[in-house]
Amino acid sequence: MISALIVDDEKLARNTLKKVIPWEELGIRTLYEASDGRQAFELVKLHRPDIIISDIKMPHMDGIEFARLLRESEWPSHLIFLSGYTDKAYLKDAIHLHVDGYIEKPLHPEEISELLRTVVERCRQEHSEKKDTVFFFRNRYEDSPLNNTVYEFSKQSLQIFADAIKQKECNQALSVLRQWCEEMKCCEGTDPDYLRGIFGRITMQVEKAAELNGAGQTAQNSAALLHRISGIRQFSVLCESIQSLTRSLFMEIETTAADPAGKIQDYLAAHFREPDLSIQDIARHLNFNQSYLSTVYKQKTNTTINATLTALRMEEAKRLLAETDLKLYQVGEQVGYRDGKYFTKLFTRETGVSPRQYRERRHDA
């Protein structure tokens, strides 16, 4: 329902506007009136009208002062000025106050109606967007105003979640997710698309962990969720989806750990930084035949032990390049490569860019 407020110190002018404008035909169902800016501002706080039609010259508080007070208070009402010929000196101020239009006196009903028709359409569009935002945070039937708090996500908090997954701390990872959801839910001034983007980044962390741990089903579910996130209309569904996905990751990792492939994943994650690490070492540590171990791992994960080892080293190298100032050869040594040139060659082959280029791009970003 769209509402309007007429502000004019002349009662005759207010009555004329009420009579000659086809308000209901334009879609304006509720009409308020005030005799000056001071009274109008009190009505705005009480009724939140969508459209305000105000004279410029009025006693106590004129239209310009009233409009400035509105904008300083961040009231979203659309504003139309009614101005006499001698009021044009005020129009420069009106432009800076984001006025939707002004109409010169004497008034012409057709001109006012046409401008109102345009402004009403803008209001309808804004109401539709507002309803979608309210529904995103609450439900379709709640109509109280949203707060203006905006949520800001940090890379550090995402790293905490990634570390919890890496260390297989299920309770810690889920605790971080619940905390995020509680904080985001209270920040109703946040653009829903911004929050969807955050959940996309979280999902990518789960997908990466699933791939590194041989959790094939969770990896597939992560990819599916990534495709759906932009279309999810409710915040609660996003929270439930990511928490469910994270639980399934840990359940699948636990199941995988009971067989040789899972044990290999754990061993690689704990020892990939060791330069002399080999399949023979893994087989000896796990008390399995080397050939059998390689075959079972390939059947279970559809990749080789060496490929997984390289992937783990490359992921850690990316993190070190992005987050530290270590020299390139030092990064290579940190992830298990004594030969700096070989590390550079392998990194370039696996990622498509050299370590130096990767660092420069991340820093630029």
C-alpha positions in Angstrom: 0.0 0.0 0.0 1.5 3.3 -1.1 1.0 6.4 1.0 1.6 10.2 0.4 2.0 13.3 2.5 1.0 16.8 1.3 3.0 19.6 3.0 1.7 23.2 2.4 1.0 26.1 4.8 -2.1 27.0 2.8 -5.1 24.9 3.6 -6.8 25.8 0.3 -3.7 24.4 -1.6 -3.8 21.2 0.4 -7.6 20.7 -0.2 -7.2 21.5 -3.9 -4.5 18.8 -4.3 -6.6 16.3 -2.4 -9.6 16.9 -4.7 -8.0 17.3 -8.2 -5.5 14.4 -8.1 -6.9 10.9 -8.8 -5.0 9.4 -5.8 -6.6 5.9 -5.8 -6.3 5.6 -9.5 -2.6 6.2 -9.2 -2.3 3.6 -6.5 -2.0 5.9 -3.5 -4.4 4.6 -0.8 -3.4 6.7 2.2 -3.0 10.5 2.3 -1.7 12.6 5.1 -1.3 16.4 5.4 0.8 18.9 7.3 1.1 22.7 7.4 4.8 23.1 7.7 8.1 21.1 7.7 8.2 20.7 11.4 4.8 19.0 11.6 5.6 17.1 8.5 8.7 15.6 10.0 6.8 14.3 13.0 4.3 12.7 10.6 7.1 11.1 8.6 8.5 9.5 11.8 5.1 8.2 12.7 3.7 7.0 9.3 6.7 6.6 7.0 4.9 7.9 3.8 6.3 6.7 0.5 5.9 10.0 -1.3 6.0 13.6 0.1 4.7 16.6 -1.9 6.0 19.7 -0.3 5.8 23.5 -0.9 9.1 25.2 -0.6 8.2 28.4 1.2 6.6 27.8 4.6 6.7 29.3 8.1 8.6 27.6 11.0 10.4 25.1 8.7 10.5 25.6 5.0 10.6 22.8 2.4 14.4 22.9 1.9 15.2 22.6 5.6 12.6 19.9 5.9 14.1 17.9 3.0 17.6 18.3 4.4 16.4 16.9 7.7 14.8 14.0 5.9 18.1 13.1 4.1 20.3 13.6 7.1 17.9 11.1 8.9 18.2 8.7 6.0 14.4 8.6 5.5 13.8 6.9 2.1 10.7 8.9 1.2 10.4 10.2 -2.4 10.1 14.0 -2.5 8.4 16.3 -4.9 8.7 20.1 -4.5 5.9 22.6 -5.4 7.6 25.9 -6.2 6.5 29.4 -7.3 8.4 31.4 -9.9 10.3 33.3 -7.2 11.4 30.0 -5.6 13.9 29.0 -8.4 16.8 30.1 -6.3 16.1 27.1 -4.1 16.3 24.6 -7.0 20.1 24.1 -6.7 19.6 23.0 -3.1 16.8 20.7 -4.3 19.1 18.9 -6.7 21.6 18.1 -4.0 18.8 16.7 -1.8 17.8 14.1 -4.4 14.3 15.4 -5.1 12.3 13.3 -7.6 10.9 16.4 -9.3 9.4 19.8 -8.9 6.3 21.4 -10.3 5.9 25.2 -10.7 2.8 27.0 -9.5 0.1 27.6 -10.6 -0.4 23.8 -10.4 -1.7 21.7 -13.2 -3.4 18.4 -12.1 -2.2 16.5 -15.3 1.4 17.5 -14.7 1.3 16.4 -11.0 -0.5 13.2 -11.9 2.1 12.3 -14.5 5.0 12.8 -12.2 3.2 10.9 -9.4 2.6 8.0 -11.8 6.4 7.7 -12.4 7.2 8.0 -8.7 4.5 5.4 -7.7 6.1 2.9 -10.1 9.5 3.4 -8.4 7.8 2.9 -5.0 6.2 -0.4 -6.2 9.6 -1.7 -7.4 11.2 -0.7 -4.1 8.4 -2.4 -2.2 8.9 -5.6 -4.2 12.7 -5.5 -3.5 12.0 -4.8 0.2 9.7 -7.8 0.5 12.2 -10.1 -1.0 14.8 -8.9 1.4 12.5 -9.3 4.4 11.6 -12.8 3.2 15.4 -13.6 2.9 16.0 -12.8 6.6 12.6 -13.7 8.1 9.4 -15.0 6.5 6.8 -13.7 4.0 4.4 -12.5 6.6 6.7 -10.3 8.7 6.4 -6.6 7.8 8.4 -4.8 10.5 11.3 -2.6 9.3 14.7 -4.3 8.9 17.7 -2.9 10.8 20.5 -1.2 8.8 23.4 -3.2 10.2 25.8 -4.5 7.5 27.8 -7.7 7.9 31.5 -7.7 7.0 33.2 -11.0 6.3 36.9 -11.5 6.9 39.5 -13.8 5.3 40.8 -14.6 8.8 37.5 -16.1 9.8 37.3 -18.2 6.7 40.8 -19.5 7.5 39.7 -20.6 10.9 36.9 -22.7 9.3 39.4 -24.1 6.7 41.9 -25.0 9.5 39.1 -26.8 11.5 38.3 -28.9 8.4 41.9 -29.6 7.7 42.5 -30.8 11.3 39.3 -32.8 11.1 37.7 -30.9 14.0 34.0 -31.4 13.2 32.6 -29.6 16.3 34.9 -26.7 15.8 33.9 -26.3 12.1 30.2 -26.5 12.9 30.6 -24.1 15.8 32.2 -21.5 13.5 29.3 -22.0 11.0 26.7 -21.5 13.7 28.4 -18.3 14.9 28.5 -16.9 11.4 24.9 -17.6 10.8 23.9 -15.9 14.1 25.9 -12.8 13.3 24.7 -12.6 9.7 21.1 -13.0 10.7 21.3 -9.9 12.9 22.7 -7.8 10.1 19.6 -7.2 8.0 21.1 -4.3 6.1 23.4 -6.7 4.3 22.8 -7.3 0.6 21.5 -10.9 0.3 23.8 -11.4 -2.8 26.8 -10.5 -0.6 25.8 -13.2 1.9 25.2 -15.7 -0.9 28.7 -15.0 -2.1 30.1 -15.7 1.3 28.3 -19.0 1.4 29.8 -19.8 -2.0 33.3 -19.3 -0.6 32.5 -21.5 2.4 31.1 -24.2 0.1 34.3 -24.1 -2.0 36.3 -24.8 1.1 34.2 -27.9 1.8 34.5 -29.0 -1.8 38.3 -28.6 -1.7 38.5 -30.6 1.6 36.3 -33.3 0.1 38.5 -33.7 -3.0 41.7 -33.8 -0.9 40.2 -36.4 1.5 38.7 -38.6 -1.2 35.1 -37.7 -0.1 33.7 -38.1 -3.6 30.0 -37.8 -2.7 30.5 -34.6 -0.6 32.5 -33.1 -3.5 29.6 -33.8 -5.8 27.1 -32.3 -3.3 29.3 -29.2 -2.9 29.4 -28.6 -6.6 25.6 -29.0 -6.7 25.2 -26.5 -3.9 27.5 -24.0 -5.6 25.1 -24.0 -8.6 22.1 -23.5 -6.4 23.3 -20.8 -4.0 22.4 -17.9 -6.2 18.8 -19.0 -6.4 18.3 -19.8 -2.7 15.7 -17.2 -1.4 16.0 -17.7 2.4 18.9 -17.2 4.7 17.9 -20.1 6.9 18.1 -22.4 4.0 21.6 -21.3 3.2 22.6 -22.0 6.8 21.0 -25.4 6.9 22.5 -26.4 3.6 26.1 -25.5 4.5 25.9 -27.1 7.9 24.4 -30.3 6.4 27.2 -30.3 3.8 29.9 -29.9 6.4 28.4 -32.8 8.5 28.4 -35.1 5.5 32.0 -34.2 4.8 33.1 -35.4 8.2 31.0 -38.5 8.1 32.4 -39.4 4.7 36.0 -38.7 5.9 35.4 -40.9 8.9 34.1 -43.7 6.7 37.0 -43.3 4.3 39.5 -43.4 7.1 38.5 -46.9 8.0 40.0 -48.2 4.7 43.6 -47.9 3.3 42.7 -45.0 1.1 41.5 -42.9 4.0 44.6 -43.8 6.0 46.7 -42.7 3.1 44.9 -39.4 3.0 45.6 -38.8 6.7 49.2 -39.7 6.3 49.7 -37.5 3.3 48.1 -34.6 5.1 50.4 -35.0 8.1 53.7 -35.6 6.2 53.4 -33.9 2.8 56.0 -31.3 3.8 58.7 -34.0 4.1 61.0 -33.9 1.0 61.8 -37.6 1.1 58.2 -38.8 1.4 57.5 -41.8 -0.8 54.9 -44.4 -1.5 57.3 -47.0 0.1 57.3 -44.9 3.3 53.5 -44.8 3.4 53.2 -48.5 2.7 55.7 -49.3 5.4 54.0 -47.1 8.0 50.5 -48.5 7.2 51.7 -52.1 7.0 50.5 -52.6 3.5 52.0 -53.9 0.3 53.1 -51.0 -1.9 51.5 -52.3 -5.1 48.3 -53.1 -3.3 48.2 -49.7 -1.6 48.5 -47.9 -4.9 45.9 -50.0 -6.6 43.3 -49.6 -3.8 43.9 -45.9 -3.6 43.4 -45.4 -7.3 40.2 -47.4 -7.3 38.8 -45.5 -4.3 39.8 -41.9 -5.4 40.2 -42.2 -9.1 43.6 -40.5 -8.8 47.2 -41.5 -7.7 49.0 -41.1 -4.4 51.6 -39.0 -6.1 48.9 -36.7 -7.7 47.3 -36.2 -4.3 50.7 -35.5 -2.7 51.4 -32.9 -5.4 48.0 -31.3 -4.9 48.5 -31.0 -1.2 51.9 -29.4 -1.7 50.5 -26.9 -4.3 47.7 -25.8 -2.1 50.1 -25.1 0.8 52.4 -23.3 -1.6 49.6 -21.1 -2.8 48.8 -20.2 0.8 52.4 -19.4 1.6 52.8 -17.3 -1.5 49.7 -15.3 -0.7 50.1 -14.9 3.1 53.9 -14.8 3.7 57.0 -13.0 2.4 59.1 -16.1 2.1 61.4 -16.3 -0.9 60.2 -18.6 -3.7 62.9 -21.3 -2.9 61.9 -21.1 0.8 58.2 -21.8 -0.1 59.4 -24.8 -2.1 61.4 -26.1 0.8 58.4 -25.6 3.1 56.2 -27.9 0.9 58.8 -30.6 0.3 61.0 -29.5 -2.6 64.7 -29.0 -2.0 65.3 -27.9 -5.6 63.8 -24.4 -6.1 63.9 -24.6 -9.9 62.1 -27.9 -9.9 59.4 -26.4 -7.5 58.9 -23.4 -9.9 58.6 -25.7 -12.9 56.2 -28.0 -11.2 54.1 -25.1 -9.7 53.8 -23.5 -13.1 52.8 -26.8 -14.7 50.1 -27.5 -12.1 48.6 -24.0 -11.8 49.3 -22.4 -15.2 51.3 -19.5 -13.7 54.7 -19.2 -12.1 54.9 -18.8 -8.2 56.0 -15.2 -8.7 53.0 -14.4 -11.0 50.6 -16.1 -8.5 51.9 -14.0 -5.6 51.7 -10.8 -7.6 48.1 -11.5 -8.7 47.0 -12.3 -5.2 48.6 -9.2 -3.8 47.0 -7.1 -6.5 43.6 -8.7 -5.7 
